[in-house]
Amino acid sequence: MNQYTKKIFFLLFISFIWGRFVFAQTTDATLVIGTYKISKVTDGDTFRFAGLDRSTRLLGIDTEETFKDKKAELKSQDLAQNWPAEYNETKEKKGNNFPAKTDTPFGFETWKWTESFVKDFDEVRLEKDDSLRSIDAYGRYLVYVILIKDGREVNYNIECVKLGYSPYFNKYGNCKRFDREFREAQEYAQKNKLGIWNKNTLGYPDYTQRIEWWEKRANQIKNYEDKYESDKNYFNLMNDGEYNRLSNYLDKEIVVFGNISDVKESSNLTKLKINIAKGVDFDLVIFKDNKDILDKFNINVNKEYSIYTKGKLQEYKGYYEIIINDISQLWIE
């Protein structure tokens, strides 16, 4: 038994001994997608399920990226030889000092641990967090994976955080159902220096910065929900149904709230794109004469947060858009 396999079994043993499996709470039936068998573990936070019509993205976790081809293990070993210099180079290319996502040696280890962890469970129940956002911009179901065997249930998402294979990921908002459990799980992993919280782990070196960034974004979403969710002229483009609701507001002044997924520049304009779904974007359009708005707004930094845009809703070539003529139309809270 190699050291990697021994580590897996040790962590599983500890989990059983201390009773740290998280049993699923009583679930609202409207939040249950269904019960399935796992057909593929893509990585630590992305699974496929037999009979399910689309892929999934697991709520509350963000495991590190990994190579996924036949040479994944060798590539990860090579990467480990010059880590974290490889990571620092990737981060510099991003150009704004925010943490980067890239393949890591620990990402491969997490993938293999996940495959081992879930293989003995007969079936899983997929559950949503709430009814507001069930599918992400890539068309994946956003889910909790409740592993089931012999009448016993475990919330894989929370266990992944408890064993240090992921931080609590709330970049797109705090989990409605398990926020406390995720935070307690993260505290446990930090206290016991498990996984990403162990200084010898070859993973991202900047989790403190990541968590501060994600917490700020989560607080932005909570602020929106507290102040504007009941205002029909405000649109949270991260939520299901909000994009379709726009059709009743053409040529009216509205406020949209969302995340910039891409910045597209051409000779006469710049588009700040808010991705809604595959092939569907909401565009914030800034013409060349007003390009200084981008610098005034500090777009290189603020694009990493959720932003508000106020203006008249228009439609151009099948896409909704707002034309930005003044810095006052853009802000963050």
RASULBEL-V589677 format. One record per residue. N is the residue number from 1. RES is the residue in three letters. SS is DSSP state (helix for helix, strand for strand, loop for the rest). OMEGA is omega in degrees with one decimal (999 if undefined). D_CENTER is the distance of its C-alpha to the mean C-alpha in Angstrom with 1 decimal. Layout:
BEGIN
N	RES	SS	OMEGA	D_CENTER
N	RES	SS	OMEGA	D_CENTER
END
This chain:
BEGIN
1	MET	loop	-178.1	34.6
2	ASN	loop	-175.8	32.6
3	GLN	helix	-179.6	30.9
4	TYR	helix	179.8	27.4
5	THR	helix	178.1	28.5
6	LYS	helix	-179.2	30.3
7	LYS	helix	178.7	27.1
8	ILE	helix	-176.9	25.3
9	PHE	helix	177.5	28.3
10	PHE	helix	-179.2	28.7
11	LEU	helix	176.8	25.3
12	LEU	helix	178.9	25.7
13	PHE	helix	178.6	29.2
14	ILE	helix	-178.8	28.1
15	SER	helix	179.6	25.6
16	PHE	helix	-175.3	28.4
17	ILE	helix	-175.9	31.0
18	TRP	loop	176.5	29.3
19	GLY	loop	-172.6	28.1
20	ARG	loop	174.3	24.5
21	PHE	loop	-178.5	23.1
22	VAL	loop	179.8	21.3
23	PHE	loop	-176.3	23.2
24	ALA	loop	175.4	21.6
25	GLN	loop	174.2	22.8
26	THR	loop	-170.4	24.9
27	THR	loop	170.5	22.8
28	ASP	loop	-176.5	23.5
29	ALA	helix	-179.3	24.4
30	THR	helix	-179.5	22.7
31	LEU	helix	179.4	19.3
32	VAL	strand	176.1	20.3
33	ILE	strand	179.1	19.4
34	GLY	strand	178.8	21.9
35	THR	strand	-171.3	23.0
36	TYR	strand	169.2	22.7
37	LYS	loop	177.7	23.3
38	ILE	strand	178.2	20.7
39	SER	strand	-179.9	21.9
40	LYS	strand	170.3	19.6
41	VAL	strand	-177.7	17.1
42	THR	strand	171.9	15.4
43	ASP	strand	-174.2	13.7
44	GLY	loop	-178.1	12.5
45	ASP	loop	179.0	9.4
46	THR	strand	179.6	10.8
47	PHE	strand	166.1	14.2
48	ARG	strand	-175.0	16.9
49	PHE	strand	179.1	19.5
50	ALA	loop	177.4	23.2
51	GLY	loop	177.8	24.1
52	LEU	loop	-170.9	20.6
53	ASP	loop	178.9	20.5
54	ARG	loop	178.8	17.1
55	SER	loop	-178.0	14.3
56	THR	strand	170.2	11.5
57	ARG	strand	-172.1	7.9
58	LEU	strand	-176.9	8.2
59	LEU	loop	170.3	7.4
60	GLY	loop	-180.0	7.5
61	ILE	strand	176.8	7.2
62	ASP	loop	-179.8	6.2
63	THR	loop	-175.7	9.7
64	GLU	loop	-177.2	11.5
65	GLU	strand	179.1	12.4
66	THR	loop	169.2	15.8
67	PHE	loop	-175.2	18.7
68	LYS	loop	179.6	19.3
69	ASP	loop	-176.2	22.8
70	LYS	loop	-179.9	26.1
71	LYS	loop	-174.7	26.4
72	ALA	helix	-177.8	23.0
73	GLU	helix	178.9	24.8
74	LEU	helix	178.5	27.3
75	LYS	helix	179.1	24.9
76	SER	helix	177.3	23.0
77	GLN	helix	177.3	26.4
78	ASP	helix	-179.5	27.4
79	LEU	helix	-178.4	24.3
80	ALA	helix	-177.5	25.1
81	GLN	loop	-175.8	28.5
82	ASN	loop	179.2	27.3
83	TRP	loop	14.9	24.2
84	PRO	loop	179.7	23.1
85	ALA	helix	178.3	25.1
86	GLU	helix	179.6	23.0
87	TYR	helix	-179.4	19.8
88	ASN	helix	178.4	21.7
89	GLU	helix	178.0	22.9
90	THR	helix	-179.1	19.5
91	LYS	helix	178.9	18.4
92	GLU	helix	-179.7	21.7
93	LYS	helix	179.8	21.2
94	LYS	helix	169.3	18.2
95	GLY	loop	-180.0	20.9
96	ASN	loop	173.9	19.5
97	ASN	loop	174.2	19.1
98	PHE	loop	177.7	15.3
99	PRO	loop	-177.7	13.7
100	ALA	loop	171.8	13.2
101	LYS	loop	-179.8	11.3
102	THR	loop	177.0	14.2
103	ASP	strand	179.3	16.0
104	THR	loop	174.3	17.4
105	PRO	helix	-179.2	20.2
106	PHE	helix	176.0	18.2
107	GLY	helix	177.2	15.6
108	PHE	helix	179.3	18.6
109	GLU	helix	179.0	19.9
110	THR	helix	178.8	16.7
111	TRP	helix	-179.0	16.9
112	LYS	helix	176.3	20.6
113	TRP	helix	-179.0	20.2
114	THR	helix	178.4	17.9
115	GLU	helix	-179.5	20.5
116	SER	helix	-175.2	23.2
117	PHE	helix	-172.7	21.6
118	VAL	helix	-168.9	21.1
119	LYS	loop	-176.5	24.3
120	ASP	loop	178.8	26.7
121	PHE	loop	-173.9	25.2
122	ASP	loop	-176.7	27.0
123	GLU	strand	179.1	24.4
124	VAL	strand	172.8	21.1
125	ARG	strand	179.4	20.4
126	LEU	strand	-177.9	17.2
127	GLU	strand	175.6	16.4
128	LYS	loop	177.5	14.4
129	ASP	loop	177.8	13.5
130	ASP	loop	-177.7	15.8
131	SER	loop	-175.8	17.4
132	LEU	loop	-176.3	15.8
133	ARG	loop	-176.3	12.6
134	SER	loop	-179.1	12.7
135	ILE	strand	-178.7	11.7
136	ASP	loop	-175.3	8.9
137	ALA	loop	178.2	10.5
138	TYR	loop	177.8	11.1
139	GLY	loop	-178.6	13.1
140	ARG	loop	172.3	11.3
141	TYR	strand	174.3	11.9
142	LEU	strand	-166.4	9.4
143	VAL	strand	159.5	11.4
144	TYR	strand	177.7	13.0
145	VAL	strand	178.7	15.3
146	ILE	strand	-179.0	18.7
147	LEU	strand	-173.7	21.0
148	ILE	strand	174.6	24.6
149	LYS	strand	176.3	27.8
150	ASP	loop	178.0	31.3
151	GLY	loop	179.5	30.3
152	ARG	strand	-178.5	27.8
153	GLU	strand	176.9	24.1
154	VAL	strand	175.8	21.2
155	ASN	strand	-176.8	17.6
156	TYR	helix	-176.2	16.0
157	ASN	helix	-177.9	12.6
158	ILE	helix	179.5	14.7
159	GLU	helix	178.1	17.1
160	CYS	helix	177.7	14.7
161	VAL	helix	-178.7	14.1
162	LYS	helix	-178.6	17.9
163	LEU	loop	173.9	18.9
164	GLY	loop	178.8	17.0
165	TYR	loop	176.2	14.9
166	SER	loop	166.6	11.6
167	PRO	loop	170.4	11.2
168	TYR	strand	-173.6	10.1
169	PHE	loop	179.8	6.5
170	ASN	loop	-179.6	7.3
171	LYS	loop	-179.5	6.1
172	TYR	loop	176.6	6.3
173	GLY	loop	176.6	9.3
174	ASN	loop	175.6	11.0
175	CYS	loop	-177.1	11.4
176	LYS	loop	-171.8	14.7
177	ARG	loop	-170.2	16.3
178	PHE	loop	-178.5	15.6
179	ASP	helix	-178.5	14.8
180	ARG	helix	-178.0	18.1
181	GLU	helix	178.2	17.8
182	PHE	helix	-178.6	14.5
183	ARG	helix	177.3	16.2
184	GLU	helix	178.6	19.4
185	ALA	helix	179.8	17.8
186	GLN	helix	177.8	16.4
187	GLU	helix	178.7	19.9
188	TYR	helix	-178.5	21.6
189	ALA	helix	178.7	19.9
190	GLN	helix	-178.5	20.6
191	LYS	helix	-176.7	24.1
192	ASN	loop	175.6	24.9
193	LYS	loop	-179.6	23.3
194	LEU	loop	171.4	21.4
195	GLY	helix	-176.3	19.3
196	ILE	helix	-177.7	17.2
197	TRP	helix	176.3	19.5
198	ASN	loop	-174.8	22.6
199	LYS	loop	-179.7	24.1
200	ASN	loop	-179.7	25.3
201	THR	loop	-179.6	21.9
202	LEU	loop	-179.8	21.3
203	GLY	loop	179.0	17.6
204	TYR	loop	-178.7	15.9
205	PRO	loop	-168.8	18.6
206	ASP	loop	-178.3	16.8
207	TYR	helix	177.1	14.6
208	THR	helix	178.6	16.7
209	GLN	helix	178.6	15.7
210	ARG	helix	-175.7	12.0
211	ILE	helix	176.0	12.3
212	GLU	helix	178.7	14.8
213	TRP	helix	-178.9	12.6
214	TRP	helix	179.5	9.7
215	GLU	helix	178.5	12.6
216	LYS	helix	178.6	14.2
217	ARG	helix	178.5	11.5
218	ALA	helix	178.1	11.4
219	ASN	helix	175.2	15.2
220	GLN	helix	-179.2	15.4
221	ILE	helix	177.6	13.9
222	LYS	helix	178.2	16.4
223	ASN	helix	177.8	19.1
224	TYR	helix	-177.8	18.7
225	GLU	helix	-179.4	18.9
226	ASP	helix	-171.2	21.9
227	LYS	helix	-166.8	23.7
228	TYR	loop	-171.7	23.1
229	GLU	loop	-178.5	21.7
230	SER	loop	-179.9	25.3
231	ASP	loop	-175.3	26.4
232	LYS	loop	178.7	26.7
233	ASN	loop	176.0	26.8
234	TYR	strand	-176.5	23.3
235	PHE	strand	173.4	20.4
236	ASN	strand	-173.3	16.7
237	LEU	loop	174.2	15.5
238	MET	loop	-174.8	12.0
239	ASN	loop	177.5	14.1
240	ASP	loop	172.3	16.0
241	GLY	loop	-176.5	19.5
242	GLU	helix	179.4	19.4
243	TYR	helix	179.4	19.9
244	ASN	helix	180.0	22.9
245	ARG	helix	-178.0	24.4
246	LEU	helix	-174.8	24.9
247	SER	helix	-179.9	27.9
248	ASN	helix	-173.4	30.1
249	TYR	helix	178.4	29.6
250	LEU	loop	-179.4	30.8
251	ASP	loop	175.4	33.0
252	LYS	loop	177.7	32.0
253	GLU	strand	-178.9	30.4
254	ILE	strand	171.6	26.9
255	VAL	strand	175.4	23.9
256	VAL	strand	-178.4	20.5
257	PHE	strand	-177.9	17.3
258	GLY	strand	-175.9	14.2
259	ASN	strand	177.7	12.2
260	ILE	loop	179.4	14.2
261	SER	loop	-177.7	12.9
262	ASP	strand	174.7	16.3
263	VAL	strand	-178.1	19.7
264	LYS	strand	-179.4	22.7
265	GLU	strand	171.9	26.1
266	SER	loop	-174.7	29.5
267	SER	loop	-174.7	33.0
268	ASN	loop	179.2	33.3
269	LEU	strand	174.0	29.9
270	THR	strand	176.9	26.2
271	LYS	strand	170.2	23.4
272	LEU	strand	-170.7	20.2
273	LYS	strand	173.6	18.0
274	ILE	strand	-176.4	15.5
275	ASN	strand	179.5	14.0
276	ILE	strand	179.5	14.5
277	ALA	strand	179.9	14.7
278	LYS	loop	179.1	16.2
279	GLY	loop	-179.0	19.3
280	VAL	strand	179.0	18.9
281	ASP	strand	166.8	18.4
282	PHE	strand	-173.2	19.7
283	ASP	strand	169.4	21.7
284	LEU	strand	-168.0	22.9
285	VAL	strand	178.0	26.1
286	ILE	strand	-179.5	28.1
287	PHE	strand	-172.1	31.4
288	LYS	helix	-177.0	33.1
289	ASP	helix	-178.5	35.5
290	ASN	helix	-173.4	32.6
291	LYS	loop	179.0	30.5
292	ASP	helix	176.4	31.1
293	ILE	helix	-178.8	28.8
294	LEU	helix	178.3	25.9
295	ASP	helix	179.3	27.4
296	LYS	helix	-178.6	28.3
297	PHE	loop	-177.1	24.8
298	ASN	loop	-172.3	23.5
299	ILE	helix	-177.8	21.0
300	ASN	helix	177.2	20.0
301	VAL	helix	-172.7	18.6
302	ASN	helix	176.5	17.8
303	LYS	loop	178.1	15.7
304	GLU	loop	178.6	12.9
305	TYR	loop	175.0	13.2
306	SER	strand	-175.1	13.6
307	ILE	strand	174.1	17.2
308	TYR	strand	174.9	20.1
309	THR	strand	-179.3	22.6
310	LYS	strand	178.0	25.9
311	GLY	strand	179.9	28.4
312	LYS	strand	179.2	30.1
313	LEU	loop	178.2	28.2
314	GLN	strand	176.8	29.6
315	GLU	strand	-178.8	29.2
316	TYR	strand	179.8	29.8
317	LYS	loop	175.5	30.1
318	GLY	loop	179.5	27.9
319	TYR	strand	172.1	25.1
320	TYR	strand	-179.6	24.8
321	GLU	strand	168.9	25.1
322	ILE	strand	176.6	26.2
323	ILE	strand	-176.9	28.6
324	ILE	loop	179.8	28.3
325	ASN	loop	-174.7	31.8
326	ASP	loop	-178.3	31.3
327	ILE	helix	-178.5	29.0
328	SER	helix	179.3	29.4
329	GLN	helix	-178.5	27.2
330	LEU	strand	174.1	24.0
331	TRP	strand	171.3	22.8
332	ILE	loop	176.7	20.0
333	GLU	loop	999	20.5
END
